[in-house]
Every structure is written in C-alpha cells, then in structure tokens.
Amino acid sequence: MQKLNIQQEFDYPLDLLLRAREERYQRLDKFPELKNVRLVLEEKTEDVLKQVRHISIGESLPPVLSAVLPGMDTLYEDSEFQLKENVHIFKITPGNKGDVFTINGRSRYLALDENRSRRDYDMEITSKTLFVGGGIEIAVAGIYRHQLEKDQTSIINFIKLLQEEDSSGSAS
C-alpha cells in the first residue's frame, strides 16, 4: 500500500475555493485540462453532494500500467462531498476493477485565515495485481501527486476567472 499526503495552500478565502471546486466541472469549456472528465451522476442534498465521474486516461497511461490495464482506459470515481464539514471522500478504480488498483481518499478544505485556505489530501493506493502490485501502487501515487499539482493550478486559474467575472458583473 502507498500512502499519499498532500497539503495545498491557496491565497484565497475558503468560500471562493469551495465555489471554484464546485463550479469548475460545470464549466469544462473553460478548462481544456479537464476535457477527459465526464460527470456521469450528480445528486445534491442539503448536506451532501454525490458525484460519479469517468476520467479518460488513455493518452496519459504509463507503460507499466498499460501492460496490466488493456482496454481499461477510464477511471471511475465515486465521491461524496460533505458540504457542512467541507470533506470530500472518494474512491477511484480503473474500469471499475478494484483488483488492479484502488485509490481511497479523503480531502478536507479549511480556512487558514480570512484570505487564505488549504486543502489536505490523504490517500491510500492499493493493488492486488500479482507480482507487479507494488510497482503499480508507486506509479499511481506519482501520477496522482502530479495530477493534484496540475489541479491546484487549474483551481487558481478558475478563481481568477471568477474574480474577473464578479468584478465585471457578468457570468459566462
């Protein structure tokens, strides 16, 4: 099992970070880096936002994984965002087959002060693939770490866009 713990700080208030987190997937036309993400299901109650997303990874699949994932070029993400606690609990599997690997994760969004916020990720990556499971876990952890860095940049860019729209009084 590989564990991944990441903290990302944002020089923006928590409410703006949470707004960007929620609205970004509704405006994928503004984010070509998210073009591989498809929202399959979304249900929102007063306390919880449940989502199922399919993430196409065919173009970015490393050779170590493509050998054990033939035909499984889509990741399935089941997630639940607890709106009152600002906690995101998610599970990711390739092609809905958790024996190859599973990412079980939790991220928490919190205010550092009135103008700064942070999200903390805790993930466990496990693989039951015989002989190469440890290598798969290491590869997936590296890919996910890099993906979260790109995601932070994407969120910051979206926050800037939201601020521009808010200051001009328009929304696209």
N, C-alpha and C positions, 0 to 999 in steps of 0.2 A: 504494500500500500504506500502510495506517495501522498504526503500532506502538503498543502499549499496554503500559506497565509500571506495575504497582501493587504496593505493599507494604502489608500489613495486619498490625498487631500485636495480640496477644491477651494479656491479663493472666492467662493460664492456662498450665500446663505443656504441653509438646508432646504427651505421651501422651493428655491429655484432649482437646486439639484434634483429634488424629487419631481418637480414639474418636468424637467428635461428627461428624466428617466422614463416617465410615463408617456409623454407626448412624442418622443423621438420615433417610436415604432409606428406611430400613426402618420408620420410624415417621411416615409422612407425615400421619397423622391429627392429630398434634400441631403440624403446620406448614401452615396454610392457604395461606401464601405459596408453597408448593411444590406446590400442588394441580395445577398444569399440567405436572408432571414425571411421566413414566411410565417405570419401569425395564423395558426390553424383554429384556435379556440380562445375565446376570452369571455370570462364571466366575472362580473363585479358585484359584490355585495357591499354593505356598509363598512365591513371590517377587512375584507379580503379581495384581492384581485388574482384570479386564477388564469393562467395562460398555458397554452401548448404552442410551442414554436418548432418549426423544422428549419434546420440550418444546413444548407448545402455546403459540403466541404470537398467536393470532388477536385476542384482546382488546386486546393492547398494541402491535400493529403500527402504526408511524407511517405517515402518508400517503405519504411519499417511498418507503417500502418496499412498501406495499400495491399501489402502481401497477405495480411490477415483479415482485411475488410473488403474482399472482392464484392462488388455490387452494393456495398453499404456506404454510399457517399452522402448520406444525410444523417445528421444528428437529431435526435428527438429530445426536446427539453420540456419537461413538466415543471411548472413553477407556481408558487403561491407567494404573493406579496402581502404581508400583514400590514395593513395601512396604518393602524394606530401605533404599532411598535416600529414601523419602518424597517422590517426584516423581510428579506427575500430568501425563501427556501426553494432549492431547485435540485433536479436530478436530470442528468444528461446521459444518454446512451446512443451508440451508433446503430442506426437501423432498428431501434427498439430492441437490441440484443445486448443485455447487460453482462453476458458472459465474456464478451470481448473486452469491454471496459465500462465502468460506471463512474460518473462524477457525481458525488453527493456534496452539495454546497449550501452555504448559508452566507448571506451578506447582510450587513447592518449599516444603515445610513444614520449619521448623527451630526448634531451641530457641535462645532468646536467653540464658536462664539457667534455673535450676531451676523458676521460677514464671512465665516469660514465653516466648511463642513468636511465630512470624511465618510468614506465607505470602507468597511472592513470585510474582507473575504476570508472564509475558512472552508477549505475543500479537501475531500479525500478522494483519490483516484485509485480504483482497484481494477484488476484484470484477472480473470480466471483462465486465460489462454495458456495452455501448457507450454512450457519451456521459454516462451518469449514474453510472458506476462509482465515481468519486472521492467523489461525494455519498453513495453507499451505504456506502462504507467509513467515512466520517466519522460517519454516522448510527449504524451498527452499533457503532463504537467508543464513542460516547456512551452508547448503550443498555447495552452490556456493562459499562462503568465504573459506571453507576448500579446495575446488577444485582449487581455484586460488592459494592457498599456495602450493599445490602439483604441479601445473602448473609452478610456478616460479622455483621450484627445478628442474623440467624437463627441462626447458629452460636453466638454468645454466649448467646442465649436458650436454646438447646438444652443448652449446657454447664451453665447454671444449673439446668435441669431435671434433668440427670444428677446434679449435685451434691446436689440435694434428694432424689432417689431413693436415692442412695448413702447419705446420712445417715439416711434413714428406713428403709433396708434393704429397700425394695420396688422393683420394676420393673414398669412397665405395658406 
